[in-house]
Amino acid sequence: MKILLVEDNRELSKDIVQLLEEKYFIVESTITVADAIEKLNSYKYNLVIVDIGLPDGSGMDVIKEIKSKRLNSGILILTARNSIADKVQGLDLGADDYITKPFHSAELIARVKAIVRRFAPDNNDVLQFEEIIVNMQNNSLKVNNRELVLTRKEFDLLVYFLFNVRRLLTKESIAEHLWGDHIDQADSFDFVYNHIKNLRKKLMNAGCRDYIKAKYGMGYIFGNNHEEK
Amino acid sequence: MNKKQFRLLSKAMLIFFVFIIIAFSVSIFYLVHAMDIFIEKDLEHSFKKSEFRLSSYIQKHHTLPRVPEHIKITLLQDTTIINYSIEYKDTVMLSFRSNQEETFRKKTFIRKIDNNFYRFELVKHLEDFLKLRAVIFRSIFYAFALLMFGVLIFNYLLSGMLFKPFYLIIEEMQKFRIGTNSQRQNINSSTIEFRELENMVVEMTNRINKDFQNLKEYTENMSHELQTPLTIIRNKLEKLMADEIVMDKQSRSIKSIYNEINHLSNLGKTLNLLTKIENGEFQQTKTIHTKFVIEKHLESVQELASLKNIDIQTDISEEHTINMDPFLFDIVIKNLIRNSIRYGTNEGPITIHADKSELIIGNFGQELKFPSNQIFSRFRKLDQNPGSLGLGLAIVKKICDLNNLTISYNYSDNQHWFVINSVEVV
């Protein structure tokens, strides 16, 4: 899986590259529109992550280039401008998603993975973790090969975990992922707790092992090596 | 001090009108007075003529003349009680000419002719004078009224023409919306003052627009430049959070930094939004049928409410509409409902009611601990809860103010009520 990152802040660029490489993506980064277009002409990328404000132009130009060349790449806009006009324009041009800074690492990973899946050559829309199998195409879930029905939010939560295995997901990040800004952060803790509790109960009732662990009072980690703790 | 207000033209006309009435009354008074003096003089002259004729006759013939019945001349026998005073009296009597009751002036006086005292009672016809006086008075009145009317209309038209550029300038200023570059029409009045006024208005609007652009760029840059460092800090911190060794030692500090970054990032986003709203950047005003929007929003928060065991009861008329940018209305609804879920208790349901003219959202809860008129102030919070910015209601209030809506708050029956009403635009 190859990703091109177009972001002019070197520090942030380095962080994102590292973050994605941990998830076994191959990431190349550029700073300018010109470089990005050059790279797009020479190599094939599954996903292009593009900032809007770039030193030599707008990230929108990169999107236009991808669309005009009919390149089969997903596009994720990464911008500090929380402006609807930008968002509408970007999505109209053919971007797949739009994420505003400051974002949570886990949120970025989830969005990247969601787009990459759609553009994956084998189009294998299944997420698997041990005995849990999620079919993204029809939003169904199997645990130990038996169908398990979750609510919409529980399902989203599980997918968010599966996209971020072994990574600490803070309550804030989970709340934002599930409810956007419909919710005050202060209330999010109870809601998140409730959903985690229900999800865990349903999974364990289906014979699943307990993969969700609360950590430091800050959030939750989904994974299978909690033995040391 | 709330003074009664008039339009410039009406005010000028009113003053002019009062002036004309006064001038008119004075003129009429003067004219009538002059006429009366003339009548008196004429009458007196005619009395004198008759007196002269009669006394000459008496002097010549030593006998009383034959006179019409209403003239009386008597020889006074008793000369001791002679009263020389002259007496005038207006009387109504049967006219010998027209056989109708008419007004006469009677002059009674004593005159000595050849050692004899005669009492004269002369009568002059006054009716014609009075009629003439009335006719003249009426004509003057009509003439004046016509003149006044004409002058007023002329003045009105003239002022209207003179002040037209002034009203056009005002109209242009009313049409001015900050941030929108609408085409302004040139007025080019030939009146120097209005030309100066127009130039000043143009200069000022240009400056305002420029300042606005600068401010907009500033807020945009500010938000842009802040968000990237915040992202870096947050991502680095999340990396630290993934490190168990660090977390075991420093989880408390990291948690606190993390919370503050979240707060800062939300604050930045929200203040930026508030600035954008204040700058009037959302002006895609449409007539919104609120029922649909509210119900759609409720779908996404239903779950949050049920987690707190709060019911949401709605009774929204399909006729309720609001004119504003749909994006802003989303914010209003989102913030109000979020607020009622956040502070609502499960003593009873959250009520959302809308009829044709007003939208009411109410939730149960304890009375405010601060004066209720501060509820829409920025950074006014019920408690020092780090998760709440204290900007939600300030934003709602701002949006309402900018869209000719009033929002009011009151507390009754253990419930907090927010009511949104349309302001009648005159």
Boltz contact constraints between the chains, C-beta under 6 A:
constraints:
  - contact:
      token1: [A, 9]
      token2: [B, 228]
      max_distance: 6.0
  - contact:
      token1: [A, 11]
      token2: [B, 232]
      max_distance: 6.0
  - contact:
      token1: [A, 12]
      token2: [B, 231]
      max_distance: 6.0
  - contact:
      token1: [A, 12]
      token2: [B, 232]
      max_distance: 6.0
  - contact:
      token1: [A, 15]
      token2: [B, 235]
      max_distance: 6.0
  - contact:
      token1: [A, 80]
      token2: [B, 224]
      max_distance: 6.0
  - contact:
      token1: [A, 80]
      token2: [B, 227]
      max_distance: 6.0
  - contact:
      token1: [A, 80]
      token2: [B, 228]
      max_distance: 6.0
  - contact:
      token1: [A, 82]
      token2: [B, 269]
      max_distance: 6.0
  - contact:
      token1: [A, 101]
      token2: [B, 227]
      max_distance: 6.0
  - contact:
      token1: [A, 101]
      token2: [B, 228]
      max_distance: 6.0
  - contact:
      token1: [A, 101]
      token2: [B, 231]
      max_distance: 6.0
  - contact:
      token1: [A, 102]
      token2: [B, 227]
      max_distance: 6.0
  - contact:
      token1: [A, 102]
      token2: [B, 230]
      max_distance: 6.0
  - contact:
      token1: [A, 102]
      token2: [B, 231]
      max_distance: 6.0
  - contact:
      token1: [A, 102]
      token2: [B, 234]
      max_distance: 6.0
  - contact:
      token1: [A, 102]
      token2: [B, 265]
      max_distance: 6.0
  - contact:
      token1: [A, 105]
      token2: [B, 235]
      max_distance: 6.0
  - contact:
      token1: [A, 105]
      token2: [B, 238]
      max_distance: 6.0
  - contact:
      token1: [A, 168]
      token2: [B, 241]
      max_distance: 6.0
  - contact:
      token1: [A, 168]
      token2: [B, 242]
      max_distance: 6.0
  - contact:
      token1: [A, 172]
      token2: [B, 262]
      max_distance: 6.0
  - contact:
      token1: [A, 182]
      token2: [B, 300]
      max_distance: 6.0
  - contact:
      token1: [A, 182]
      token2: [B, 301]
      max_distance: 6.0
  - contact:
      token1: [A, 184]
      token2: [B, 342]
      max_distance: 6.0
  - contact:
      token1: [A, 184]
      token2: [B, 387]
      max_distance: 6.0
  - contact:
      token1: [A, 184]
      token2: [B, 388]
      max_distance: 6.0
  - contact:
      token1: [A, 185]
      token2: [B, 387]
      max_distance: 6.0
  - contact:
      token1: [A, 186]
      token2: [B, 385]
      max_distance: 6.0
  - contact:
      token1: [A, 186]
      token2: [B, 387]
      max_distance: 6.0
  - contact:
      token1: [A, 186]
      token2: [B, 388]
      max_distance: 6.0
  - contact:
      token1: [A, 187]
      token2: [B, 342]
      max_distance: 6.0
  - contact:
      token1: [A, 191]
      token2: [B, 307]
      max_distance: 6.0
  - contact:
      token1: [A, 194]
      token2: [B, 307]
      max_distance: 6.0
  - contact:
      token1: [A, 216]
      token2: [B, 247]
      max_distance: 6.0
  - contact:
      token1: [A, 216]
      token2: [B, 251]
      max_distance: 6.0
  - contact:
      token1: [A, 218]
      token2: [B, 255]
      max_distance: 6.0
